[in-house]
Amino acid sequence: MTLQLIDKGKIYFYLALLLILLSLHNTNQIKYLNNFFKISKIELIGNIDENLHQEILSSLKKFYNYNIFYLSSNEITNTLDSYNILNKYKIKKEYPSVIKVELEKTKILAYYFQNNQPIFIGDNGKKITNQKIKIDNFPLIVGNVDIEKFLKLRLILLNSEFKLSDFNKFYSFKSNRWDIVYKNKILLKLPDKQLEKSISLFKKILDNKNIQDIKIIDLRLINKIILS
């Protein structure tokens, strides 16, 4: 989310040209100069779908005819920040009149339902709505959804060499506890504390036990494993 710097020599050249023409007090020259530095093109770069491309481009059209020197990067970032689907972006001024924006979409991690509508969670920690995304490709979160806690659990799983796609459902409880469904076969009941230790233990059970007939692994009690 940065305004990329350009060659300082070009900036100094255009500023010198601006000062020279302004010092001449020639109305036509000043008018020409103002038009010369008006933004005439905004270009989006990145792997985003056409509908999103057009929507973002349309929201940035208000900056056409701004003087490129006077346009603040904050004005553009304030517009782009409203798109939760975006993970990061770079804004580059190409003098005399072009703005280029490099965009990167966030990675979708999971989804949950709110008012019967799917809400997706990106790895940027934001809620994403009104996007044509297939829910079948992502795990479902059921219960009390806390994005920060979910991202923490995801990090623990990744550090234990699991992938988020290994799990089909995450049941979140107000007691700060999780039940998670592993590969649509095993229900793992986790304690409200020592998640790292419990996930590591779950990994060892999968690696060392014949789990073909196991449906539930209950790790809620400290130093006790219940298999059923």
C-alpha positions in Angstrom: 0.0 0.0 0.0 2.7 2.4 -1.1 3.2 5.2 -3.5 6.2 4.1 -5.5 9.0 6.6 -6.1 10.0 7.5 -9.7 13.3 8.9 -11.1 14.0 12.1 -9.3 15.5 13.6 -12.4 12.1 13.5 -14.2 10.4 15.2 -11.3 13.0 18.0 -11.2 12.6 18.4 -14.9 8.9 18.8 -14.8 9.0 21.1 -11.8 11.5 23.3 -13.5 9.3 23.4 -16.6 6.4 24.3 -14.4 8.3 27.1 -12.7 9.6 28.5 -16.0 6.2 28.6 -17.7 4.5 30.0 -14.6 7.1 32.8 -14.5 6.1 33.8 -18.0 2.6 34.8 -16.9 1.3 33.5 -20.2 -2.3 32.4 -19.7 -2.2 30.0 -22.7 1.0 28.4 -21.6 -0.2 27.9 -18.0 -3.4 26.4 -19.3 -1.5 24.1 -21.5 0.8 23.1 -18.6 -2.2 22.3 -16.3 -3.7 20.1 -19.0 -0.3 18.4 -19.6 -0.2 17.2 -16.0 -3.9 16.2 -15.7 -4.4 12.5 -15.0 -5.6 11.0 -18.3 -5.2 7.3 -17.6 -5.4 5.0 -14.7 -4.1 1.5 -15.3 -4.8 -1.6 -13.1 -2.2 -4.4 -13.1 -2.8 -7.7 -11.4 -4.6 -11.1 -11.5 -8.1 -10.0 -10.8 -11.3 -11.0 -12.5 -12.9 -8.7 -15.1 -15.9 -7.7 -13.0 -13.7 -6.6 -10.1 -11.3 -4.9 -12.5 -14.1 -2.8 -13.9 -15.6 -2.0 -10.5 -12.3 -0.7 -9.1 -11.5 1.2 -12.3 -14.9 2.9 -12.1 -14.3 3.9 -8.5 -11.0 5.5 -9.5 -12.4 7.5 -12.4 -13.1 10.4 -10.1 -9.4 11.1 -10.1 -9.3 11.8 -13.8 -8.3 15.4 -14.6 -6.6 15.8 -11.2 -3.2 17.4 -11.4 -0.8 14.5 -10.9 1.5 16.6 -8.7 -1.3 17.5 -6.3 -3.0 14.1 -6.1 -2.2 12.5 -2.7 -1.6 8.7 -2.5 -4.0 8.8 0.6 -6.9 9.8 -1.7 -6.4 6.7 -3.8 -5.7 4.3 -0.9 -8.8 5.5 0.9 -10.8 4.2 -2.2 -8.9 0.9 -2.5 -9.1 0.2 1.2 -12.9 -0.2 0.8 -12.2 -3.4 -1.2 -11.7 -6.1 1.4 -10.8 -8.6 -1.4 -7.5 -6.8 -1.9 -4.5 -7.9 0.0 -2.1 -5.2 -1.0 -1.4 -2.8 -3.8 1.2 -0.3 -5.1 0.4 3.0 -6.5 2.9 4.5 -9.0 2.8 7.9 -10.7 4.1 7.9 -14.2 4.6 11.5 -15.2 3.2 13.5 -16.8 -0.4 12.0 -16.6 -0.7 8.3 -15.8 -1.4 6.4 -12.6 -0.6 2.7 -12.4 -1.9 0.5 -9.6 -0.6 -3.0 -9.0 -3.2 -5.1 -7.2 -3.1 -8.4 -5.4 -6.1 -10.3 -4.2 -6.2 -11.8 -0.7 -6.3 -15.6 -0.3 -9.7 -16.9 0.9 -9.3 -19.1 3.9 -12.8 -20.1 5.1 -16.4 -18.9 5.2 -19.4 -18.7 7.6 -23.0 -17.8 7.2 -24.6 -14.6 8.5 -28.2 -13.9 7.7 -28.2 -16.9 5.4 -25.4 -15.2 3.3 -21.9 -16.6 3.0 -19.2 -14.4 4.5 -15.6 -15.2 3.5 -12.5 -14.7 5.5 -9.3 -13.6 3.8 -5.8 -14.0 5.0 -5.7 -10.3 5.3 -8.1 -10.7 8.3 -11.0 -9.0 6.5 -14.6 -10.1 5.8 -15.4 -10.5 2.2 -18.9 -10.3 0.8 -20.6 -9.9 -2.6 -18.0 -12.0 -4.4 -18.7 -14.9 -6.7 -16.8 -17.6 -4.8 -17.6 -21.3 -4.6 -18.1 -22.2 -1.0 -17.3 -25.9 -1.7 -13.6 -25.0 -2.0 -13.2 -23.8 1.6 -13.9 -25.0 5.2 -17.0 -23.8 7.0 -16.9 -22.1 10.4 -19.9 -22.8 12.6 -20.8 -21.0 15.8 -19.2 -17.9 17.4 -16.9 -16.5 14.7 -13.9 -14.6 15.9 -11.6 -13.9 12.9 -8.5 -13.2 15.1 -8.9 -16.5 17.0 -9.4 -18.4 13.7 -6.2 -16.9 12.2 -4.4 -17.9 15.3 -5.7 -21.5 15.1 -4.8 -21.6 11.4 -1.2 -20.6 12.2 -0.9 -23.3 14.8 -2.2 -25.9 12.2 0.3 -24.7 9.6 3.2 -24.8 12.0 2.2 -28.4 12.7 2.4 -29.2 9.0 -1.3 -29.3 8.4 -3.1 -27.5 5.5 -6.3 -25.6 6.0 -7.8 -27.8 3.2 -7.2 -30.9 5.5 -10.3 -29.7 7.5 -13.9 -29.4 6.4 -15.5 -27.7 9.4 -14.5 -25.6 12.4 -16.9 -25.4 15.3 -16.2 -22.4 17.4 -17.6 -22.1 21.0 -18.0 -19.1 23.3 -15.9 -21.0 25.8 -12.9 -20.2 23.6 -12.8 -23.9 22.4 -12.7 -25.5 19.0 -14.0 -28.8 17.5 -12.6 -29.4 14.0 -13.5 -32.0 11.4 -10.4 -33.6 9.8 -10.9 -34.7 6.2 -14.6 -35.2 6.8 -13.8 -38.3 8.8 -12.5 -37.5 12.3 -14.0 -35.0 14.8 -11.2 -33.5 16.9 -12.2 -31.9 20.2 -9.7 -29.4 21.4 -9.2 -27.9 24.9 -9.6 -24.1 25.5 -5.8 -23.9 26.4 -2.5 -25.3 25.1 -3.7 -25.5 21.5 -0.2 -25.9 20.2 0.4 -29.0 22.3 -2.9 -30.5 21.5 -2.5 -30.0 17.7 1.0 -31.5 17.9 -0.4 -34.5 19.8 -3.1 -34.9 17.2 -0.4 -35.0 14.5 1.4 -37.8 16.4 -1.8 -39.8 16.7 -2.4 -39.6 13.0 1.1 -40.6 12.2 1.3 -43.5 14.7 -2.1 -44.9 15.1 -4.4 -47.0 13.0 -7.3 -44.5 12.8 -9.4 -46.2 10.3 -12.2 -46.9 12.8 -11.8 -43.8 14.9 -14.5 -41.2 14.6 -13.7 -38.9 17.5 -10.5 -37.8 19.2 -11.1 -35.9 22.4 -8.2 -33.9 23.8 -10.2 -31.6 26.1 -8.8 -33.1 29.3 -5.2 -32.4 30.0 -2.9 -35.4 29.7 -5.7 -37.6 28.6 -6.7 -38.9 25.2 -10.2 -40.3 24.5 -10.7 -42.2 21.2 -14.0 -43.4 20.0 
